[in-house]
Amino acid sequence: MDAAVPNAVPPSSPNPNPATPNVPPAEVPRRRPAGPIGAFGRFLLAALYFFLARLMAQHGASGLVSEDWTPLVEQAMLAFLLLFGYAGLGFVLDHQLRPLSQQGLPLRSGWFGEAGLGLAIGWAIALFCVLPLVVFGGIAVNFSLTLASFGWLATDVAFFLLATLVMQIAFRGYPFQCAIRVIGEVPAALMLSVLYGILHAWLPGASHASMAVAIALGLLLSMAYLRTRALWLPWGLHFGWVASRALLFGLPVNGVSSHSPVIQGDPMGSPSLSGAEFGLDGSWLAFVAILIAMPFVYRATRDLSFRYNAPVLEPGGIPVDLDAAARRQHEAATRPEAPEVKPLVQILPVATPAPPLAPPLASDLDGPRD
């Protein structure tokens, strides 16, 4: 395990370019994220771009294809414009190196399972709303099992996939991230959910119940994004909630009852259960179902939240190998104590004293002298 000593400057490495002087790492300027004012400006720019892209997609689709194919082509063009337009904003303004992934669409391990989990939850919410409608009122169902009907059914599946993706990019993608930097996660989720409800209030046949359902659904989808930091789960949940009612039960969605060419359903229950001509999006039963689904989504995303919401620790300073240091400390504490080694003492032989000089003899005194 490698760690680092904070507030320490690593030694400078050799400079490969002699023309450029070495700059200590502590002095290298780092790009900081935009402050609240800058993030608010980006949010307004993203909102303006959404309406502009929507207008361009409407006019472009009507001029390219016939009326039958206009909804599908319009959603495809709008998804393309939003996805790559917001990616451009993130790359230019926020210096995002992977803007598509940072918008909420990373191709990470398990992304398909996250979308499948959202699809199952959306299907469960729809089923929770349909069952009381069947028990207490009933649904008159008409079938059209022609080959052309199944072909248009596949087209409607693609339409709902694109339409729900557009909503996630617009309300849980780059604009949502900018809003979080301005006011925080919970206020941003509430603000975008209210805006989502206001947009639904302009639809024909909308009511107070439909606006409440739209706000509650926006909060649920925002929570799904914040728990996973990706759009796969909210995209699957939104698609499951919408497509289940329209394609499997033939019920109206936001006042439109012509989505499924195979199954046409006519609810006969109370408007408080069925939402009348507007569909389950305008029923208080759907509002209650979405509120009940919130703790289940929170519980189901516990592991994903632990994986993708853990704080990222960025080391700084001189790298220190803590494992090696701990290993050395352990070895020093557990190795057997070595016996004390005393210095060797060398015993030399005793030197014998030189014999005293003999007195000179008389014969030597009488001899000749040099």
C-alpha positions, 0 to 999 in steps of 0.5 A: 500500500502506497501512501504519501506524506502530506504537505511534502514536495517530491524531488524534482525529476530530470527535465527532458526539455532543457529549454523549459525550467523545472517547476516544483510540483507544488507550484504547478497551477491546477484547474479548479472547478467553476465556482457557484457563479460560473456553474450557474452561468453554465446551467443557464447556458445548458437550459437555453441549449435544451430549448434550442435543440428541441426546436431544431429537432422539431423542425428538422424531423418534420422536414426530413420524414413523413408524419408517421416517422416524425416522433421517432426521428425528432427524439433521435435528433434531440438525443444526439444534439443534447448528448454531444452538445452537453459533451462539448460544453463539458469539454470546453468549459469544464475541461472534461476529458471524458465528457460523455462518461462524465455526463452519466453514461460511463461504460463501466462494469455492470452498467447493463445490470443497472439499467435492468434493475431500473427496468424492473423497478419501473415495471413494478411501479406500473404493475402496482398502479394497474392491478387496483385499476383492474380489480376495482374498475377493469380495462377493456383491451383490444388486440391487433395482431397483424405483422404491421402492428408488431413492426410499429410496436418495435418502432414505439419501443425505440421511441420510448428508449430515445424519449426517456434518454432525452429526459435523463440527459436534460434533467439528470445530466450536465445541467443537473451537475451544474445545479449541484455545484451551485446549490447542492444535491438535494436543492438541485434535485428538488429544483429540477423536479419542479421544472419537470413538473412545470413542463408537464403542466403545459400538456393538454389534460394536465392536472394537479395530480399529474404535476405532483406525479411528475415532481415525485418521479423527478425526485425518484429519478434524481435519487437513482442518479445520485446513488449510482452517479450514472444515468443507467438506473434512472433511464431504465426506471423511466423507460420501464414505468412509461413503456410498461403502461403504453406497450403492455397494457395499452394505457394512455401516457401523458394524454396520448393513447396511440402508442401501442398498435398491438394493444389498446386499453380503455380503463373503466375505473375511477379517475383517481385510479386511472387518471382518465384520458391523461393516463396513470401520470394524472392519478393520485395512485401513481403519486403514492406508488412513486413515493412508496418506491423511493425507499425500495430504490434507496435500499436496492442501490446500497451497494452501488452507492458504496461503490460509486459515492466513496470519496476519492483520496488524492495523495500528495507529497513524497510517496512512502511505502507504509507496508515496507516501513511496517514490515521493518518495524515488525522484524525489528520487534520480533527478531531474536536478540543477538548476544553481545559481542565483546571486543577481542583482547590480544595478549602479547608475550612479555618483553625480556629486559636487555642485560646490563652492560659489563664494566670495561676490562683493564686490558681494554683500557691499556689498549691502543685508542683510535 
